[in-house]
């Protein structure tokens, strides 16, 4: 049977590039599907939809993702250090269903190198005592946020070639590490992609298609269904709060507030990691893939037991939210789909600006690498965060206006580390979630019919088989 592959690309990828990628995938024996292939009942572009149509578009796209056997995700950064949030959401969604993930980027710089480029000044380094009592050095960016270096040496003082494993982002690399498929970069092909061609060059994509062919020839059991055992009152708190200098205090305050609404807060770092056991796996240049794998597995263990997610979507080192948070949001929706229940993910932001405003501000006051600014300005939208993120919040019956500029949060002006440590908008979001969940009847256990929209006979057979397997394997 011909395999279906979802190809996740930044929203403003040129149409001619998408068609070129489509032809390549077909020539390799795959049935390719892109987000632009999702059709709706009228001729309006998705950004012009009202909330009901945005929600329906979101569900339709999720169903198409579910019908695919694997995903190819373009993780090229967009308007800062982070990839397109729709791509990272879709990546998380497919990872939750354990579909094979094939990721690539047209920028070979590691996460740490991209953050340094964005920072525009050297990192601030501080010494802290470690769990063993020995001093450890931690780097902070210009906003006072910790740099997630994951065992990679600081590029300011170290020029070692990081070798083949060079993307260095624990959540986005996680699915690739778990399935043994490296994130492809131009450096691995011995080429460079000029900035003006970052979203039109298909050389690395072509290599990924070849890798999939090799992978398909060797894979034995490509689909393994997760077993989720979640607490409907447990809420996973995702976002850049974990990079705060006072992250422990931040999560303690967040959890205490949630307790008052009979919710149990789960932070990204609640699952312990035995770092001593993986120190020996570091390469001479400091690169440690097992460290990122351990972080990835620990995060998923926390998400698996949470009945809902509260996602901090404050822009992080660019126009878009922190990509781990968006990945985890997509993972939670994919988990909900496996459990056949309504999504329960809610978002808030400490930035008062919607997506278009953030893009314009980035253009008018350069604060780091542009990475697609001109292309983004040509595709205006009225999304607060992105198509997938907005749709997920609406599908969860949540508000899109949990921002300082809205009526549900006190208007305030935040700068630097306070942009991420201020907890007022988070509290407003939690209170709103409590009101909604109290008004609904068993919101986290009921099967939801909107997942099964009218489909073709072939698609219906796919869904029914998925449903049968899920009933046998999901606990």
VENLIN-V694542 format. One line per field, one symbol per residue. psi: psi as a letter, one per 20 degrees, with the letter a starting at -180 (. if undefined). Layout:
psi=???
//
This chain:
psi=ppqpppooqqhjpqghgghghgggghhjjqoqprhiioqriajqqhiiqrhghggggggghghhghiqhrqppokpqplbiqrphhghghghghhhjkqppoqrqjpiqrgghhhhghhirqqppqpqprhiiqqqppqqaijjqqpnikjpqoihipjqpibhnjgmogghhghgghjkoqpprhhhikrqoqhijhjipjghghhghhhgggghhiqgnioppqopnqoijpppoqajhijqhlhghghggghhhhhijkqoporhjhoqpnhhijhiiqrhjipnhhghgggghgghhghhjpirqopokpqolahrrphgggghghghghghhhilrpqmpqqrqjpiqrggghgghhghnpjapgmjgghhhimqrkqgfrgggghggghjkrqikmqhirhiqpproqqchhhhhpjghgghgggggggghhiqolhjipqpiihmrprrgghhggghgggggghhhp.
//
